[in-house]
Amino acid sequence: MLTTLSPLFVVFGIMVTGFVVQKARLLPEGSDNVLNQYVYYIAFPAIMMIVLAETPIEEIANWGFIGGYSLAMTLIYLLTGLLSLWLQPKDKPLAAIRALNTTFGNTSFIGIPLMMMLFPGDQLALAAAALASLLSVTVFAIVLAQMALFQGQTDSALKTVFFALIQNPIILGSLAGVAISAAHIELYRPIAEIIRQFGMTSSPCALFAIGMVLCKANQGGRNAAGIQSRLAELAMLNLSKLLLQPLLAYLLLGALGVSGQLLQMGVILAALPTAASVYLLAHRFNVGATSSAQTISLGIVISFATIPLLHHWLDSGTASFL
């Protein structure tokens, strides 16, 4: 279990540093936005591209992993959305945001560095994180289209999803990497090293930026009701994201023939806390922003316990009884 806690301390330590720096206002106003833009448009596309380009296409096209991980996300999304609509039938936008909170894990900003630390030198770990990120981004694009449709900002959800995907730099970087792998092209070494160096900056910059964003989100999210009035909602969302989704992922991945370390990777990626991007989307559409910020913050704290326990459970072999 200590082998999992060590990288988690590194990951969350960088995030806490970003939180403290933002709280103390040591950097100019808007620095978090600049850092996020750099990670989103340059660093993450670079790491996704080089990782996938250097991974054999046979490992990328692992349909058992893709199918199991996707189905786990889909089932949790539907379960949360339907439960939210049962409780508040008229609030479809809120149901979509709640469902995204339980589905869109931080497979890029936290997942990639965590995979690098838990499975050092294993290219498959980065490929698994890249695939999980691609699938998560697709769900995010669907919810973005739903929100735009609900608020009358678009008349075609399909067109919105399409443009959200083809304009996403992470998607474009990933597709470029898959194309290079499929064509069996070996990148010119200096070019590959330039891309790799940009990609290696993604982890510390992304984690630092998350800390800054969470600081601002929680500052802006305080109101008279406070976190206690949302306790049941926060518990439900984090239970679904941190426990139900990885359990479903374990069952579905195993049923589709995924085993060994790849199964562990899929379950741990499914168990990651909600991505900060959910708060940004909720804030943009003014739907569930405060509860999203609190869900993300609480989820990060809880995952300090859940991820090591899951990793120990998977690594010890006791998971095989299911």
FENUR-V886632 format. One record per run of one state. SS is the DSSP state (hx for helix, st for strand, lp for the rest). FROM is the first residue (numbers start at 1). TO is the last residue. If there is no record, write none. Layout:
((SS	FROM	TO) (SS	FROM	TO))
This chain:
((lp	1	1) (hx	2	24) (lp	25	30) (hx	31	53) (lp	54	56) (hx	57	60) (lp	61	62) (hx	63	87) (lp	88	91) (hx	92	101) (lp	102	104) (st	105	105) (lp	106	110) (hx	111	118) (lp	119	122) (hx	123	150) (lp	151	156) (hx	157	166) (lp	167	168) (hx	169	182) (lp	183	188) (hx	189	200) (lp	201	201) (hx	202	220) (lp	221	227) (hx	228	255) (lp	256	259) (hx	260	270) (lp	271	273) (st	274	274) (lp	275	275) (hx	276	285) (lp	286	288) (hx	289	316) (lp	317	317) (hx	318	321) (lp	322	322))
